[in-house]
Amino acid sequence: MMMMQTMWSRTIFAAVIWVTLSAAAPAASPYLDASRLFDRGRYLEAAALAATARTAAGFALAARATLANAIYVAKPPHRQVQVEKGVELAEKALALDSHIVEAHLQLVIAFYQKSRAITPLDAYFQGYADKSSEHLAIALDLEPDNPWGLWLLGGWNFEVVRLAGPILADTLFSASLAAGRAAFTKANSLMPGSVVLQYSFARALLVDDPDTNRTEAIQLLKNALAAKRKDHLDGIIASRARAVMDAVQANSPDDLRHAMQPDG
């Protein structure tokens, strides 16, 4: 009898442990599986799977994956089609939940890509800078310390100044290099081990003035190359950081221009 009770107790104990561990483990879902596909660089598969969840978070992830493929993988003939698809998916996410930060940020990325396909004057009349500013403001109002929102804000300021010049950038959009630097600096302080954030700040500085900003940019590139690569995209960005670093250290303006040209 004692042996039977002991065996029964062990069986019950094992069953309780199994149930507890099963409850603690995250259940498989389209979103989680899509996130894993994204990390491995299978962006279009990730987008298709994430969208099947038909949730705001799922559509936002689908937008991110589609835009990542458009920027870093797709050939030019397919790039703009995928950018438009990214816009559509982000808008679906916001239709379900207007407070989902990721969807606002993906629209900023998409508008930048759309602006690159046309002239600066056409981009101005399409209102891409204003639309980006609006979505950034909403995202950062919802999450003031979101490093990706601050990253995009830094890039937005640098890009507007580059295209419009400092006076018009300030007059028309309240954009400035000082604001861009502050946003990039805060983003990097919140996520110091990010390959993407370190490289993006370095690139913005080099596009602005490769001579004046050389020392600062080199340190940021070193940080990017030393950072742990967490996914497929980090690997792509690290390769770009290496090419840019080599060009800067070789003092080759042509190589530097070439190294930074395909950047997203």
C-alpha positions in Angstrom: 0.0 0.0 0.0 2.8 2.4 0.9 4.6 1.7 -2.4 1.4 2.4 -4.3 0.8 5.6 -2.4 4.4 6.7 -3.1 4.1 5.9 -6.8 0.7 7.7 -7.0 2.2 10.8 -5.2 5.1 10.8 -7.7 2.7 10.6 -10.6 0.6 13.4 -9.3 3.7 15.5 -8.6 5.0 14.9 -12.2 1.6 15.8 -13.6 1.5 19.1 -11.6 5.0 20.0 -12.8 4.1 19.3 -16.4 1.0 21.4 -16.2 2.9 24.3 -14.5 5.7 24.3 -17.1 3.2 24.0 -19.9 1.3 27.0 -18.6 4.5 29.0 -18.2 5.8 28.3 -21.7 4.6 30.7 -24.4 2.1 29.1 -26.7 3.0 28.9 -30.3 1.3 31.6 -32.3 1.6 33.2 -35.8 3.2 36.3 -34.2 5.9 34.4 -32.3 6.7 32.1 -35.2 6.7 35.1 -37.6 9.1 36.9 -35.2 11.5 33.9 -35.4 11.3 33.9 -39.2 12.1 37.7 -39.1 15.2 37.1 -37.0 16.4 34.5 -39.5 16.0 36.9 -42.4 13.0 35.2 -43.9 11.1 38.5 -44.2 8.4 37.8 -46.7 7.5 34.5 -45.0 7.4 36.3 -41.7 5.1 39.0 -43.1 2.7 36.5 -44.6 2.5 34.5 -41.3 2.2 37.5 -39.1 -0.7 38.9 -41.1 -2.7 35.7 -40.6 -3.0 36.6 -36.9 -5.2 39.5 -38.1 -4.3 41.6 -35.1 -2.8 45.1 -34.8 0.5 43.6 -33.6 0.4 41.0 -36.3 -0.1 43.5 -39.1 2.5 45.9 -37.6 5.1 43.0 -37.6 4.0 42.1 -41.2 4.7 45.8 -42.2 8.1 45.7 -40.5 9.1 42.4 -42.3 7.8 43.6 -45.7 9.7 46.9 -45.4 12.9 45.1 -44.3 12.7 42.9 -47.3 12.0 45.9 -49.6 15.0 47.8 -48.2 17.6 45.1 -47.7 16.7 42.2 -50.0 14.4 43.1 -52.9 15.7 44.1 -56.3 14.8 47.6 -57.5 11.8 46.5 -59.7 10.1 45.0 -56.7 11.1 47.5 -54.0 8.4 50.1 -54.4 5.7 47.5 -54.6 6.8 46.1 -51.3 7.0 49.5 -49.8 3.4 50.2 -50.8 2.5 46.8 -49.2 4.2 47.8 -46.0 2.1 51.0 -45.9 -1.0 49.0 -46.4 -0.2 46.6 -43.6 0.8 49.4 -41.2 -2.5 51.2 -41.9 -4.4 47.9 -41.3 -2.7 47.7 -37.9 -3.7 51.3 -37.0 -7.2 50.7 -38.1 -7.4 48.1 -35.4 -5.5 50.0 -32.8 -4.4 53.6 -33.4 -2.0 53.4 -30.4 0.3 50.7 -31.7 3.7 52.4 -31.9 5.3 49.9 -34.2 2.8 50.7 -37.0 3.4 54.5 -36.7 7.2 53.9 -36.9 6.8 51.6 -39.9 4.9 54.3 -41.8 7.8 56.7 -41.1 10.2 54.2 -42.7 7.8 53.7 -45.6 7.4 57.4 -46.3 11.2 57.8 -46.3 11.5 55.0 -48.8 8.8 56.6 -51.0 10.5 59.9 -50.8 13.8 58.4 -52.1 12.1 57.2 -55.2 11.2 60.7 -56.4 12.8 64.2 -56.4 13.0 66.2 -53.2 10.6 68.7 -54.6 8.0 66.0 -55.4 8.5 64.5 -51.9 7.8 67.9 -50.4 4.6 68.3 -52.3 3.6 64.7 -51.4 4.0 65.8 -47.8 6.2 62.9 -46.8 8.2 65.0 -44.3 5.1 66.2 -42.6 3.5 62.8 -42.5 6.6 61.3 -41.0 6.7 64.0 -38.4 3.1 63.4 -37.4 3.6 59.7 -37.0 6.8 60.2 -35.1 5.1 62.7 -32.7 2.3 60.2 -32.0 4.7 57.3 -31.4 6.9 59.3 -29.1 3.9 60.7 -27.3 2.9 57.2 -26.6 6.4 55.9 -25.8 8.8 58.8 -25.2 11.7 56.5 -24.5 11.2 54.2 -27.4 14.8 53.9 -28.9 13.5 53.1 -32.4 11.3 56.2 -32.4 14.2 58.3 -31.3 16.4 56.7 -33.9 13.9 57.6 -36.6 13.6 61.1 -35.2 17.3 61.5 -35.4 17.4 60.3 -39.0 14.4 62.5 -39.9 16.1 65.7 -38.7 19.4 64.9 -40.5 17.6 64.0 -43.7 15.4 67.1 -43.7 18.4 69.4 -43.1 20.3 67.6 -45.9 17.5 68.1 -48.4 16.2 71.5 -47.5 19.2 73.2 -45.9 19.4 74.3 -42.3 17.3 77.5 -42.8 14.4 76.0 -44.7 14.5 72.9 -42.5 14.0 75.0 -39.4 11.4 77.3 -41.0 9.3 74.7 -42.7 9.7 71.6 -40.4 11.4 72.8 -37.2 14.2 70.3 -38.0 17.8 70.8 -37.1 21.1 68.9 -36.8 21.1 69.6 -33.1 17.7 67.9 -32.6 18.9 65.0 -34.7 22.1 64.6 -32.7 20.1 64.8 -29.4 17.6 62.1 -30.6 20.4 59.7 -31.8 22.3 60.2 -28.6 19.3 59.4 -26.5 18.4 56.4 -28.6 22.0 55.0 -28.2 21.9 55.7 -24.5 18.7 53.6 -24.1 20.0 50.8 -26.3 23.9 51.0 -26.3 24.4 47.5 -27.7 22.5 48.0 -30.9 24.4 47.5 -34.2 21.7 49.5 -36.1 21.5 52.5 -33.8 25.3 53.0 -33.6 25.8 52.6 -37.4 22.8 54.9 -38.3 24.2 57.7 -36.2 27.6 57.3 -37.7 26.2 57.3 -41.2 24.1 60.4 -40.6 27.2 62.2 -39.3 29.3 61.2 -42.4 26.5 62.2 -44.8 26.4 65.6 -43.1 30.2 66.3 -43.0 32.7 63.4 -43.3 35.6 65.6 -42.4 34.3 67.4 -39.3 32.5 64.4 -37.9 35.2 61.8 -38.8 36.5 61.0 -35.3 33.0 60.7 -33.8 31.8 58.6 -36.7 34.7 56.2 -36.4 34.0 55.6 -32.7 30.3 54.9 -33.5 31.3 52.5 -36.2 33.7 50.7 -33.8 30.8 50.4 -31.4 28.6 49.0 -34.1 31.2 46.4 -35.1 31.8 45.4 -31.5 28.1 45.0 -30.7 26.5 41.5 -30.6 24.6 40.6 -33.7 21.1 39.5 -32.6 19.5 38.7 -35.9 19.9 38.6 -39.7 19.4 42.3 -40.0 22.2 43.1 -37.6 24.5 41.0 -39.8 23.6 43.1 -42.9 24.1 46.4 -41.0 27.4 45.2 -39.5 28.7 44.4 -43.1 27.8 47.9 -44.1 29.5 49.3 -41.0 32.6 47.5 -42.0 32.5 48.8 -45.5 32.0 52.4 -44.3 34.8 52.0 -41.7 37.2 50.8 -44.4 36.3 53.7 -46.6 36.7 56.3 -43.9 40.1 54.9 -42.7 41.3 54.8 -46.4 40.3 58.5 -46.8 38.5 57.6 -50.0 35.4 59.8 -50.7 34.4 57.6 -53.6 34.5 54.4 -51.6 32.6 56.1 -48.8 29.9 57.3 -51.1 29.6 53.9 -52.6 29.6 52.2 -49.2 26.7 54.3 -47.9 24.6 54.5 -51.1 22.5 51.3 -50.7 21.7 52.1 -47.1 18.0 51.9 -46.0 
